[in-house]
Amino acid sequence: MFEILNPLVGALPVPQTELRAMRNTNRGVSMLNGALVGNQRSEISGVSARICRGGVYGFSSMAELSTAAAEKVLKAAEDNADFMNRHIGKNKAARPALPVSRIAPPLSWNDAAQKQYIEFLQSLDAYVSQKAHLTSRTLVVRADSREKALITGDGAQAQAAIPRCYIYLVLDAETKDGVPVEYFKSFGGFGGFDSQFTDPALLFPEIDSVYELLMQKREGVYAEAGKKTCILGGILSGMLAHEAVGHTVEADLVLGGSVAAKCLNQRVGSELVSMTDFAHTAFGETAPLPVYCDDEGVPAQDAKLIENGILVGYMHNRESAEHFGASPAGNARAYCFSDEPLIRMRNTAVHPGKDSLEDMIASVEDGYYLIDTNNGQADNTGEFMFGVTMGYEIKHGKLGRAILDTTISGVAFEMLKTVDMVSDHMNWSSSGYCGKKQMMPVGMGGPELRCQVMIGGR
C-alpha cells in the first residue's frame, strides 16, 4: 500500500500534514443451532489527508486507493485548511516537527476463504450439539483487519496492520425453575484465521469448559445485593481499566470536564494499583493488538496513567500534548480512511501484583469471585456499571455456588482505593470494539483485584 503514497514523499506542503491510505476488511460467518444464518464479507479502502494551519485542521478523503486520489485529497485538505484558518484560525504557530521515523512492522497474514470459516464452525457445532440441556447454541467467527500506510510533512513514514480473528460461542440453557441462563466465550486473537485456528478439535476442551460453567450457572443462585468484598476477575479489571478509568484520562475528554481533570498527581487508587495504556509490548510480551505508530506519525510508546495509586498522566494527541506540556505517545488513531484521528486507547491494563488467587479467595469470609462480563458502561465522572455473567459465592475462604447474572457498580477512583490484594496473573481481552465516535479495536486486561464494590441482587 505504501507504493500509493511513495511518489508524494517529500512533496507534502507543510510539516503539519498527514497523508494516509487505509484498507479495512471484515469477514464473518454465523450459525444458530446448526443453521447458517450469516455469511458476510466486506472491504472498504481509500485515502485521506489532514493539514493544520493556524491551529485548525483541514481534512479530505476519497474512497479510492491510488496516487491520483492521494494528490486530490492533499489539495482539498490544503484548501480546507486555508478556509478554516481564514475564518476561525487560532493564530497558533506550527508545532515543532517530530523526529523523522520509519516504522514498518511485519504485515503478512492470510485472508481465509469463507468456506474455511463455514467448515470450521460446522465441525465445532457438531461437537456442541451433543451436549445435553442446551436450549440453543450460537457459533460466530469474525475476522477483521486495518491495514494502513502513512507519510507526514515531518518526514515520518509508517505502515502497519492489525489483523485479528475470533470465534464466539454462546450457549443457552434454563434453570429448573425455567429461568434462562447463558454463557458467552470468545477464542482467538491477533493474526489471521489460519494462525489462530488450525484444528477444530483443539477447541473441544475449551467448549467443554464453557459448557461446565453453564451447567454450574444453571444450578446458580442470586447474589445478595449490597456492598461486598469481591474479587474481580481479570476480564472485569480490564473492563474497569478501559471504561471507567481509560476514557476519563483521554485528554480530549479531560478538557471536556472529566473527573480526571482535577486528579492529576492525586491519589485515585491504593498503592497496589498501577495502570498503563500499552503500545505494542506489555510485561515482556507482544500486546494483544500492537500499535507501533499512530495516525499523526507519532511513534507509539506506553502511556503511564496510574502509578502506585497516583494519577500520573493522560493519553494525548499532538495538540493536547502541547496544551498540557506533555509528550504524545501515539494515541491518535483513526478507524477508517474517512475518519480523522481521535485520542484512543490501545491496550489498557491494570498491572499484576504479587498475590496468588488462592490466597485472595482464602482471605474472603463472605463475598464473591466475579469472573466474566458481557457489557459495561461508565461516564466522565468515573461512575460505572458492569454486567457480571459468571461468578461464585465465597464463604469462609472457599468458593461456593455459582451465581446468576448480576451487576456491579461504583465510582472508579473511589473503588480503586479499596483494592488491598492484586493477583500475579494477567488476563487480556481484545475481541471487542471501543465505540468513542468511531469504532476501534482495542485490548484491555488486568489481574484479579480484591476490593469493595456494590453488587446487585435479584
CORRAKA-V335664 format. One record per residue. PSI is psi as a letter, one per 40 degrees, with the letter a starting at -180 (none if undefined). NEAR is the number of other C-alpha atoms within 8 Angstrom. Layout:
psi & near
PSI & NEAR
PSI & NEAR
This chain:
psi & near
d & 8
d & 9
d & 6
d & 11
d & 16
d & 7
e & 7
e & 8
h & 9
e & 6
e & 5
i & 10
d & 6
i & 7
d & 10
f & 13
h & 14
h & 14
h & 14
h & 14
h & 17
i & 14
h & 14
h & 12
i & 11
h & 12
i & 11
i & 14
h & 15
h & 12
h & 13
h & 11
f & 9
e & 8
h & 6
h & 9
e & 8
h & 8
g & 9
i & 8
h & 9
i & 7
h & 8
h & 8
i & 13
a & 14
i & 19
i & 16
i & 15
h & 15
h & 14
h & 12
h & 14
e & 11
e & 12
i & 12
i & 11
h & 15
i & 14
i & 13
i & 11
h & 10
g & 10
h & 8
g & 11
i & 8
d & 9
d & 6
d & 11
d & 15
d & 9
d & 8
d & 14
d & 13
d & 8
d & 10
d & 14
d & 12
d & 9
d & 12
d & 15
d & 10
d & 8
d & 12
d & 13
d & 7
d & 6
f & 7
i & 12
e & 8
f & 6
h & 8
i & 6
i & 10
i & 5
i & 4
i & 7
i & 7
i & 7
h & 7
i & 9
h & 7
h & 11
g & 7
i & 7
i & 5
e & 6
h & 4
i & 7
h & 7
g & 6
i & 9
i & 6
d & 11
d & 6
d & 8
d & 12
d & 9
d & 8
d & 10
d & 12
d & 9
d & 9
d & 12
d & 11
d & 9
d & 9
d & 9
e & 8
e & 6
h & 8
i & 4
e & 6
h & 10
d & 8
i & 9
h & 13
h & 12
h & 13
h & 12
h & 13
h & 11
h & 13
i & 11
i & 12
h & 13
h & 12
i & 12
i & 14
h & 16
i & 14
i & 15
e & 13
e & 11
e & 11
i & 14
h & 12
i & 13
i & 12
i & 14
i & 9
g & 12
i & 13
i & 13
h & 15
i & 13
h & 11
h & 12
h & 11
h & 11
h & 14
i & 13
a & 13
i & 13
i & 10
d & 7
e & 5
e & 6
h & 7
h & 8
i & 13
i & 10
h & 12
i & 10
i & 8
i & 9
i & 7
a & 11
a & 11
h & 11
i & 11
i & 14
d & 13
d & 8
d & 7
d & 11
h & 8
d & 6
h & 7
d & 10
d & 6
d & 6
e & 9
d & 10
d & 7
d & 7
d & 9
d & 8
d & 8
d & 11
d & 10
d & 8
d & 10
d & 14
d & 8
d & 10
d & 12
d & 11
e & 10
i & 10
i & 8
i & 10
i & 12
h & 8
i & 9
i & 8
h & 8
i & 11
h & 12
i & 13
h & 13
h & 14
i & 13
d & 15
d & 16
d & 13
d & 16
d & 17
d & 12
d & 10
d & 16
d & 13
d & 12
d & 17
d & 12
d & 11
d & 10
e & 15
e & 15
h & 13
d & 12
d & 9
d & 12
d & 13
d & 8
e & 6
f & 9
i & 12
d & 11
e & 10
d & 10
e & 5
e & 10
h & 10
e & 8
i & 8
h & 9
e & 13
i & 16
i & 13
e & 9
e & 12
h & 14
i & 12
h & 13
i & 13
h & 13
i & 14
c & 16
e & 15
h & 10
h & 9
f & 4
e & 5
i & 6
h & 8
i & 12
d & 12
g & 13
h & 12
h & 10
e & 13
i & 12
a & 13
e & 13
e & 12
e & 14
h & 11
h & 11
h & 13
i & 10
i & 10
h & 12
h & 11
d & 14
h & 14
h & 12
f & 10
e & 14
h & 13
h & 13
e & 11
i & 11
i & 10
h & 15
i & 17
a & 15
d & 10
d & 7
d & 10
d & 12
d & 9
d & 7
e & 6
f & 6
i & 7
h & 8
i & 11
e & 13
f & 18
e & 15
h & 14
i & 13
h & 12
d & 10
i & 10
d & 16
e & 11
i & 8
i & 9
h & 10
i & 9
h & 13
i & 9
i & 11
c & 14
g & 16
h & 16
i & 15
h & 14
i & 11
i & 12
a & 11
e & 7
i & 10
i & 9
d & 9
d & 6
d & 8
d & 13
d & 13
d & 10
e & 7
h & 12
d & 9
h & 11
a & 11
i & 12
h & 14
h & 13
d & 13
i & 11
i & 12
e & 8
i & 6
i & 11
i & 9
i & 11
a & 9
e & 11
e & 9
e & 13
h & 12
i & 14
h & 11
i & 11
i & 12
h & 14
e & 13
h & 15
i & 13
i & 12
i & 14
h & 15
h & 11
f & 8
e & 11
i & 8
h & 10
b & 8
i & 10
i & 13
i & 13
i & 13
h & 10
a & 13
i & 11
i & 12
i & 11
a & 11
h & 11
d & 12
e & 10
d & 10
d & 13
d & 12
e & 10
e & 10
h & 15
e & 9
h & 11
h & 14
i & 15
e & 11
h & 10
h & 12
i & 10
i & 12
h & 11
f & 11
e & 11
a & 7
i & 8
h & 9
f & 7
g & 6
d & 4
i & 9
i & 9
h & 10
h & 11
i & 13
i & 14
i & 15
i & 18
i & 18
a & 17
h & 15
h & 15
h & 13
i & 14
h & 11
i & 12
h & 11
i & 14
i & 11
b & 10
none & 7
